[in-house]
Amino acid sequence: MKAVVVSNPGGPEQLQITDRPKPKIDNDELLIQVKACAINRTDIMTREQGASYMTNPILGIEVAGVVVDAGADSHIEIGTRVMGLVNGGGYAEYAVMPANRAMIIPDALSFQEAAAIPEVFLTAYQTLFWLGNLTNQDTVLIHAGGSGVGTAAIQLTKQLTNAKVITTAGSKEKLDYCRSLGADVGINYKEQQFDEEVLKVTNQAGVDVILDFIGASYWNKNLTSIAVDGRWVLIGVLGGSVVEKVDIMSLMAKRIHLKATLLTPRSDVYKQQLTKEFAEKALPLFAQKKIKAIIDQVFPLTAIQDAHRHMEANKNIGKIVIDLA
């Protein structure tokens, strides 16, 4: 089968399409003929730094496709259209998926749309509800509103709660799109001081929950923006990972709950439980067309290097998808 591996840690030019043996499955796994997969920041980090916590030499952590073989304990029939997270191996014609992590693709969705769902929507769901404990009365600040997770988080917030959404992005186009998904307030971080704007629209109270993709460069402004007893969830370090001279007392004074997470290295049990809850509470909203998969651009597998460059340029609104069909 055709698959994408990293020749050596480095830039997109290290992504190479090669022939690999078709993977074998255990009793609790599915073999998926991959019709589409998607690009994630995790893939960029793995490409740049080497395997890290990924043991599979083939990149890719989410796929959509058709079950072509099923283990004895899987309870999913051959021929079923499924999507979900895989433990690496997604950039390939065939991939192995734990059966208890497979989500049935709603009939109305294409494989491309399905591939744009698992990682970002599960991350957004986990961050908002399992870690952020978002309620109907809250106001949430979602950074990188035009990103895959950002667009997913805006939609989940507005469909599953009555919370108010404030989002940041770097262009009018992205902010307009965020508003079309339900964001109540959009802030252009290139033209406005987002902490000042947050305090204005919250009557100086600050926000109850922050989804922080940025990290170090937003530290002080996030600290200003968050309310007393606020929940600050760190899920990315696009703006750096080292904060100089942290005033711990400032965190204590606001009684801030600071949490950090990565979904990919979580245990199989954790991912299975998260997938199950998401499938029950949010997946029906796709069939009802209340939530949609946001696709920025679709590339063929042969253009995998260009797909990575496109993500690194940070111009995408929503997901970057690879079509293998």
Steps between C-alpha positions, in 0.01 A plus 500: 500500500602865455583681825674817617804475727755752624846442357671711767366755751460835327287693254222390263759379251566208739154358430538213255246268340621143513373142473422336833342164585129506571459495882357205690233529769431353843162372618390841628606696191377596155688525173385813320537571131573869540299727274612824666717616788582842641800710605557595865752707693603174666613377160714812454663451840564131435652579161727768645610320815495134401277225628457642856211300653394357162624147444348466152745618230205614286359843588133582549264467797149521349335330205172437327442194288344158463550197724661224290593264785374474856636319803288237674417736788429810292117481454525719188418352162726498197386769256402750771602863443689618809714788625717538806839531663783260424832446677698631206482361149229728364691626195464169320269296280422271796505570874423317823237646733396374844144380451371677811624831358318476167208735433245415233503772234157663461355428156492869410875543543769436240826328590677836473258658748530201733880520500471861617314404817676263745810678630370857511150428625618253764767746613247783515247286687759380751634853554164669539312246707738253665767756591332839469173391668314744277149595615208694351586805710865522393691713255779319313799652320601281206834596349587408138132506415562421134699184571360150488455476877385862518220456247398174671499661845285792388238266355496261797466788745206656318319169436550334838486803733376857527849627580631818337791461257782751457759402241827635365640470148743685278279613212155640428427198281564260786302708749204529264503124459515448877194724539319296234558192720352675803780701664353798686813718499799493266833667580777557245813438705714675239307826533359488854624416849282200566519527879368857490216397270412201718468719808282747307248239388490325838455818707853452640411157642705291253418164345421177685684267260798552267601259223865592454684377190769766523685461831784725608438810288138523625575425864462850645200594286325174587567570865334839462210351302404219735239538773536405864466120527548477123611183322798549269566199275832491316488291182776649284824699505495680164631808679774325696524265797715700746354784708753725669449617860162348578326669793341203673316731740304644208363152430414451865331839527248405232478137615572393142465136395786451253485174306707366210428215263602311187253253354725284281715347780195423717424138578283285277244478781479880532454544125237228491300665781530843338394363161199322654372813675558721197321253274200495731470873566641676195516268199122511437534876445692435177215293358259777605727756327529706816879447504720461193851389420702799385738421212747763385670312216534145367832363372581166336745274684765586241488863622555416868797737522287788370227414751747532787631829362143628479442430869831660597400816310208528748256623238249219521146531631408156628662173400751399236396165355687238298287308246606140432183392322 
